């Protein structure tokens, strides 16, 4: 689908983005392994999360995704999953692929996990090697790529330091630890998002967090209702849209502001963004607030170090903000971007660089020299939802019309994105 966007320079009103993708995935996984029935409110009905539902449905879990405002999951317990005869297809979802593999390593049957062409290019050795340390019988194409083949084995706990800051890797090993003999300790030099730890704790797992990691022991899970807040990654597009608009204001409601995810807020405030968080509250185990954003004059900054894992998914839209910021923005230590749906360092430079600002790729990031105004452009999404939505924001504040080829990929994480965009622009 080609989407044409005519620029507008005023925003108004309020929106509530869809549910958090990371939390939605984990809610289904924990609920499927729990004893009893769980209701998930605010679940993200995006393509990635629907892939998780599909996989667990094929493993024998009763999931009702048409139950009004809730997804209902009747858990099977840790050892109640059933063998599926074919490959469990995870589509474009790296989260599903990696965490599901950890869960399947603890089962009494063989499994195959596979995904689309993008998933088949994403590295899986990072989960395969530590799972083998746990005595998992797991193999993959070239020992690194899907399809992944798993045979039954008796897992044992390990003490493992993550070589990269990856919530998917950490979550894979913590879920596998539910099935392992002894305790499993995962250590991380830089804290990644902790939705898995919070989710497992809410479901009754014997999990303990400490500065720099978490320890989990075999323990049954008990059903617990989940409320999924709006995804801060989805809110980020509208935060930047409002900052770059000439006038108006925008309120974004019910946004999850887990401290492991709020690097986007910290970075945009450091760039001069007028952003106010208010109506702070808790939704289940996750902090939530509303966000008020005003047009702002931004300046370039350096983004590096421990903040990178807290905003890794938002770097494409931060790059759009940097394209309009005064001066130079330098992003370092973000090599993980190469292993997303696309090589996002390359995709950001080549696609978002069409707007008129100067984008330079480095080995682990980007250098962006801001421009006074952005030009209309013909963008390609490269089947990456975050590139598509970032391009849409750049287009909305440009001097002329733009087109985005392959815009339908936004449904991966934000069904209704373009409707919300039209709603707030005037």
C-alpha positions as CSV (number, residue, x, y, z in Angstrom):
1,X,0.0,0.0,0.0
2,X,1.3,3.5,-0.9
3,X,0.2,6.1,1.6
4,X,0.2,9.8,0.4
5,X,0.6,12.3,3.2
6,X,-0.1,16.0,2.8
7,X,1.8,18.1,5.4
8,X,0.0,20.0,8.1
9,X,1.6,22.0,10.8
10,X,-0.9,22.2,13.6
11,X,-1.9,19.4,16.1
12,X,-4.7,19.3,18.6
13,X,-6.7,16.9,20.7
14,X,-5.8,13.7,22.4
15,X,-5.2,10.1,21.5
16,X,-4.7,6.8,23.3
17,X,-2.2,4.6,21.4
18,X,-2.7,0.8,21.3
19,X,-1.4,-1.5,24.0
20,X,2.3,-2.1,24.7
21,X,3.7,-4.7,22.4
22,X,6.2,-6.1,24.8
23,X,3.8,-6.5,27.6
24,X,1.1,-8.0,25.3
25,X,3.5,-10.7,24.1
26,X,4.5,-11.6,27.7
27,X,0.9,-11.6,29.0
28,X,-0.1,-14.4,26.6
29,X,3.1,-16.4,27.4
30,X,2.7,-16.2,31.1
31,X,-1.0,-16.8,31.0
32,X,-0.5,-19.9,28.8
33,X,1.9,-21.4,31.3
34,X,-0.3,-20.5,34.3
35,X,-2.9,-22.6,36.0
36,X,-6.4,-21.0,35.7
37,X,-8.0,-18.4,33.5
38,X,-6.4,-14.9,32.8
39,X,-8.0,-11.9,31.3
40,X,-5.8,-9.4,29.4
41,X,-7.2,-5.9,29.0
42,X,-5.7,-3.6,26.4
43,X,-4.0,-6.3,24.4
44,X,-2.3,-5.1,21.2
45,X,-4.1,-6.6,18.3
46,X,-1.1,-6.1,16.1
47,X,0.4,-8.7,13.7
48,X,3.4,-9.5,16.0
49,X,1.2,-10.2,19.0
50,X,-1.3,-12.1,17.0
51,X,1.6,-14.4,16.0
52,X,2.1,-15.1,19.7
53,X,-1.6,-16.0,20.1
54,X,-1.4,-18.2,17.0
55,X,1.6,-20.2,18.3
56,X,0.2,-20.8,21.7
57,X,-3.2,-21.7,20.2
58,X,-1.4,-24.4,18.1
59,X,0.2,-25.6,21.3
60,X,-3.2,-26.4,22.7
61,X,-3.9,-23.2,24.8
62,X,-7.5,-21.9,24.7
63,X,-7.3,-18.2,23.8
64,X,-10.4,-16.1,23.0
65,X,-9.3,-12.9,21.3
66,X,-12.8,-11.8,20.5
67,X,-14.0,-11.4,24.1
68,X,-15.0,-7.7,24.0
69,X,-12.3,-5.6,25.7
70,X,-10.4,-8.6,26.9
71,X,-8.3,-11.5,25.6
72,X,-9.2,-14.6,27.7
73,X,-6.5,-17.3,28.2
74,X,-7.2,-20.6,29.8
75,X,-3.7,-21.6,31.0
76,X,-2.3,-25.2,30.7
77,X,0.3,-25.0,33.4
78,X,4.0,-25.4,32.8
79,X,3.8,-28.8,31.4
80,X,0.3,-28.8,29.7
81,X,1.3,-27.6,26.2
82,X,0.7,-30.1,23.4
83,X,2.9,-31.0,20.5
84,X,2.1,-29.3,17.2
85,X,2.8,-31.3,14.1
86,X,4.2,-28.5,11.9
87,X,6.5,-25.5,12.3
88,X,5.3,-22.8,14.7
89,X,5.2,-19.7,12.5
90,X,6.2,-16.5,14.3
91,X,5.7,-14.3,11.2
92,X,7.8,-11.1,11.7
93,X,8.0,-11.2,15.5
94,X,11.5,-11.5,17.0
95,X,10.0,-11.4,20.5
96,X,7.8,-14.4,19.8
97,X,10.6,-16.3,18.1
98,X,13.2,-15.9,20.9
99,X,11.0,-16.2,24.0
100,X,8.9,-19.1,22.7
101,X,12.1,-21.0,21.9
102,X,13.1,-20.7,25.6
103,X,9.7,-22.0,26.7
104,X,9.8,-24.9,24.2
105,X,13.2,-26.1,25.4
106,X,11.5,-27.1,28.7
107,X,8.8,-29.2,27.1
108,X,8.6,-33.0,26.7
109,X,8.1,-32.9,22.9
110,X,9.9,-31.7,19.8
111,X,9.2,-28.4,18.1
112,X,10.2,-26.3,15.2
113,X,10.1,-22.5,15.2
114,X,10.2,-20.5,12.0
115,X,9.3,-17.1,10.7
116,X,9.2,-14.9,7.6
117,X,12.1,-13.8,5.5
118,X,13.0,-11.0,7.9
119,X,13.1,-13.4,10.9
120,X,15.2,-15.8,8.9
121,X,17.9,-13.1,8.7
122,X,17.9,-12.2,12.4
123,X,20.6,-13.8,14.7
124,X,19.5,-16.6,17.0
125,X,22.9,-17.8,18.2
126,X,22.5,-15.3,21.1
127,X,19.7,-17.5,22.5
128,X,21.0,-20.9,21.2
129,X,24.4,-20.7,23.0
130,X,23.1,-20.0,26.5
131,X,20.2,-22.4,26.1
132,X,22.7,-25.1,25.3
133,X,24.5,-24.2,28.5
134,X,21.2,-25.0,30.1
135,X,21.4,-28.5,28.4
136,X,18.8,-27.6,25.8
137,X,18.8,-29.7,22.6
138,X,18.5,-26.9,20.1
139,X,19.8,-26.5,16.5
140,X,19.3,-23.9,13.8
141,X,20.2,-23.2,10.2
142,X,24.0,-22.3,10.2
143,X,23.6,-22.5,13.9
144,X,22.3,-19.0,13.9
145,X,19.1,-18.6,11.8
146,X,15.5,-19.9,11.7
147,X,14.2,-22.5,11.4
148,X,15.0,-23.5,15.0
149,X,14.6,-27.2,16.0
150,X,14.2,-28.2,19.6
151,X,14.1,-31.7,21.1
152,X,13.2,-32.6,24.7
153,X,16.0,-32.4,27.3
154,X,16.3,-31.9,31.0
155,X,17.3,-28.3,31.6
156,X,19.6,-27.1,34.3
157,X,20.0,-23.7,35.8
158,X,22.9,-21.4,34.9
159,X,24.5,-18.2,36.0
160,X,24.9,-16.2,32.8
161,X,26.1,-12.7,31.9
162,X,24.3,-11.3,28.9
163,X,26.9,-10.3,26.2
164,X,24.4,-7.7,24.8
165,X,21.7,-5.7,26.4
166,X,18.7,-7.6,25.1
167,X,15.3,-8.0,26.8
168,X,14.4,-10.7,24.4
169,X,17.5,-12.8,25.3
170,X,17.0,-12.2,29.0
171,X,13.3,-13.1,28.8
172,X,14.0,-16.3,26.8
173,X,16.4,-17.5,29.6
174,X,14.1,-16.5,32.4
175,X,11.2,-18.4,30.9
176,X,13.5,-21.4,30.3
177,X,14.5,-21.1,34.0
178,X,11.0,-22.0,35.0
179,X,11.7,-25.6,33.7
180,X,15.3,-25.9,34.8
181,X,16.8,-27.8,37.8
182,X,18.2,-25.4,40.3
183,X,18.2,-21.6,39.9
184,X,18.9,-19.6,36.8
185,X,20.6,-16.2,37.3
186,X,20.8,-13.7,34.5
187,X,23.2,-10.8,34.8
188,X,23.2,-7.6,32.6
189,X,25.8,-4.9,32.6
190,X,23.2,-2.4,31.3
191,X,19.6,-2.8,32.4
192,X,17.1,-3.7,29.6
193,X,13.4,-3.5,29.8
194,X,12.0,-5.5,32.8
195,X,8.5,-6.4,31.7
196,X,9.2,-10.1,32.0
197,X,10.4,-9.9,35.6
198,X,7.3,-7.9,36.5
199,X,5.0,-10.2,34.6
200,X,6.4,-13.4,36.1
201,X,6.3,-11.9,39.6
202,X,2.6,-11.0,39.1
203,X,1.9,-14.6,38.0
204,X,3.6,-16.0,41.2
205,X,7.0,-17.1,39.9
206,X,9.8,-17.5,42.3
207,X,11.8,-14.7,40.8
208,X,14.0,-12.2,42.6
209,X,15.6,-9.1,41.0
210,X,18.7,-7.4,42.1
211,X,20.9,-4.6,40.9
212,X,22.3,-5.9,37.6
213,X,20.1,-9.0,37.1
214,X,17.4,-11.5,38.2
215,X,17.3,-15.0,39.6
216,X,14.4,-17.5,38.9
217,X,13.7,-20.9,40.3
218,X,11.3,-23.6,39.0
219,X,7.8,-22.5,40.2
220,X,4.3,-22.9,39.1
221,X,2.4,-19.9,37.7
222,X,-1.1,-18.9,38.8
223,X,-3.5,-17.0,36.6
224,X,-3.6,-13.2,37.1
225,X,-5.5,-10.6,35.2
226,X,-3.3,-8.1,33.2
227,X,-3.9,-4.5,32.2
228,X,-1.7,-3.5,29.3
229,X,-0.9,0.3,29.1
230,X,-0.5,2.1,25.9
231,X,2.9,1.5,24.3
232,X,5.4,4.3,24.8
233,X,7.1,3.3,21.5
234,X,3.8,4.0,19.7
235,X,3.3,7.2,21.7
236,X,6.7,8.4,20.6
237,X,5.6,9.1,17.0
238,X,3.0,11.6,18.3
239,X,5.3,13.1,20.8
240,X,7.7,14.0,18.1
241,X,4.9,15.1,15.8
242,X,3.7,17.6,18.4
243,X,7.2,18.8,19.1
244,X,7.9,19.5,15.4
245,X,4.5,21.1,14.7
246,X,4.3,24.9,14.4
247,X,1.4,25.3,16.8
248,X,-1.1,23.5,18.9
249,X,-0.8,20.9,21.6
250,X,-1.4,17.2,22.1
251,X,-2.3,14.9,25.0
252,X,-1.4,11.2,24.8
253,X,-3.2,9.2,27.3
254,X,-2.6,6.1,29.4
255,X,1.0,5.6,28.3
256,X,3.2,3.1,30.1
257,X,6.3,4.8,31.6
258,X,8.3,1.9,33.0
259,X,11.7,3.5,33.7
260,X,13.4,0.9,31.5
261,X,11.5,2.4,28.5
262,X,11.5,6.2,29.1
263,X,14.8,7.0,27.5
264,X,12.8,8.6,24.6
265,X,11.3,11.1,27.1
266,X,14.7,11.9,28.6
267,X,16.3,12.3,25.2
268,X,13.6,14.6,23.8
269,X,13.6,16.7,26.9
270,X,17.4,17.1,26.7
271,X,16.8,18.3,23.1
272,X,14.6,21.0,24.4
273,X,11.2,19.3,24.1
274,X,8.3,20.7,26.1
275,X,6.9,17.5,27.5
276,X,4.9,17.1,30.7
277,X,4.0,13.8,32.4
278,X,0.9,14.0,34.6
279,X,-1.9,11.9,36.1
280,X,0.7,9.3,37.2
281,X,-0.8,6.0,38.4
282,X,-0.2,2.3,38.3
283,X,-1.8,-0.2,35.9
284,X,-1.2,-3.6,37.4
285,X,2.6,-3.7,38.0
286,X,3.4,-1.0,35.4
287,X,3.6,2.8,35.9
288,X,1.3,4.8,33.6
289,X,0.7,8.5,33.0
290,X,-0.7,11.0,30.4
291,X,1.7,13.1,28.4
292,X,1.2,16.7,27.3
293,X,3.4,17.9,24.4
294,X,3.9,21.4,23.0
295,X,5.7,22.5,19.8
296,X,9.4,23.1,20.7
297,X,12.7,24.3,19.2
298,X,15.0,21.4,19.4
299,X,18.8,21.2,19.6
300,X,21.1,18.4,18.7
301,X,22.6,16.2,21.5
302,X,24.7,13.1,21.9
303,X,22.8,9.9,22.8
304,X,25.0,7.0,24.0
305,X,25.7,4.7,26.9
306,X,23.2,3.3,29.3
307,X,20.3,5.2,27.8
308,X,20.5,3.2,24.5
309,X,18.6,0.1,25.7
310,X,15.9,2.4,27.1
311,X,15.2,3.9,23.7
312,X,16.5,1.4,21.1
313,X,13.1,1.0,19.4
314,X,12.6,4.7,19.3
315,X,15.8,5.7,17.5
316,X,14.1,5.9,14.1
317,X,11.6,8.6,15.4
318,X,14.4,10.3,17.4
319,X,16.2,10.6,14.1
320,X,13.3,12.5,12.7
321,X,13.4,14.9,15.7
322,X,17.1,15.3,15.1
323,X,16.5,16.1,11.4
324,X,14.8,19.2,12.5
325,X,17.0,20.0,15.5
326,X,19.5,22.8,15.5
327,X,23.0,21.4,15.2
328,X,24.3,17.9,15.2
329,X,22.8,14.8,16.9
330,X,25.2,11.9,17.5
331,X,23.9,8.4,18.3
332,X,26.5,5.9,19.5
333,X,26.4,2.3,20.9
334,X,23.3,1.3,18.9
335,X,24.7,-1.6,16.8
336,X,21.7,-3.7,17.9
337,X,19.7,-1.7,15.4
338,X,21.4,-3.8,12.6
339,X,19.5,-6.9,13.8
340,X,15.9,-5.6,13.8
341,X,13.3,-6.0,11.1
342,X,15.8,-4.3,8.8
343,X,19.3,-3.0,9.4
344,X,17.8,0.1,10.9
345,X,21.0,2.1,10.9
346,X,21.1,1.7,7.1
347,X,17.3,2.1,6.8
348,X,17.2,5.3,8.8
349,X,20.1,6.9,6.9
350,X,18.8,5.9,3.5
351,X,15.1,6.4,4.0
352,X,14.7,9.1,6.6
353,X,17.7,10.9,5.1
354,X,15.5,11.7,2.0
355,X,13.8,14.5,4.0
356,X,16.7,16.9,3.5
357,X,18.7,16.6,6.7
358,X,22.2,15.0,6.4
359,X,22.3,11.5,7.8
360,X,25.7,9.7,8.1
361,X,26.0,6.0,9.1
362,X,28.6,4.8,11.6
363,X,29.4,1.3,12.7
364,X,27.2,1.6,15.8
365,X,24.9,4.6,15.1
366,X,24.2,7.8,13.2
367,X,25.3,11.4,12.9
368,X,22.4,13.7,11.9
369,X,22.8,17.3,11.0
370,X,19.5,19.1,11.4
371,X,17.8,21.2,8.7
372,X,15.6,24.2,9.2
373,X,12.8,22.5,7.3
374,X,12.1,19.0,5.9
375,X,11.3,18.2,2.3
376,X,8.6,16.0,1.0
377,X,10.0,12.7,-0.2
378,X,9.2,9.2,-1.6
379,X,9.9,6.8,1.2
380,X,10.0,3.0,1.3
381,X,9.1,1.2,4.5
382,X,11.3,-1.8,3.8
383,X,8.5,-3.7,5.6
384,X,9.7,-2.2,8.9
385,X,6.8,-0.6,10.9
386,X,9.1,1.8,12.8
387,X,10.6,3.1,9.6
388,X,7.1,3.6,8.1
389,X,5.7,5.5,11.0
390,X,8.8,7.7,11.4
391,X,8.6,8.6,7.7
392,X,4.9,9.5,8.2
393,X,5.8,11.9,11.0
394,X,8.6,13.5,8.8
395,X,6.0,13.8,6.0
396,X,3.4,15.4,8.2
397,X,5.7,18.3,9.1
398,X,7.4,18.6,5.7
399,X,7.1,21.5,3.1
400,X,5.5,19.3,0.5
401,X,3.6,16.0,0.1
402,X,5.3,12.6,0.6
403,X,4.5,9.0,-0.3
404,X,5.3,5.9,1.8
405,X,5.5,2.6,-0.1
406,X,4.6,-0.5,1.9
407,X,2.8,1.6,4.6
408,X,0.6,-1.4,5.6
409,X,3.4,-2.7,7.8
410,X,2.4,-0.3,10.5
411,X,-0.2,-2.9,11.5
412,X,2.6,-4.9,13.1
413,X,2.5,-2.6,16.2
414,X,0.0,0.2,15.5
415,X,-3.2,-0.8,13.7
416,X,-5.1,2.5,13.2
417,X,-1.9,4.6,13.1
418,X,-2.9,6.6,10.0
419,X,-6.4,7.2,11.4
420,X,-4.9,8.6,14.6
421,X,-2.5,10.7,12.5
422,X,-5.3,12.3,10.5
423,X,-7.3,12.8,13.7
424,X,-4.7,15.1,15.4
425,X,-3.5,17.0,12.3
426,X,-5.3,20.2,11.3
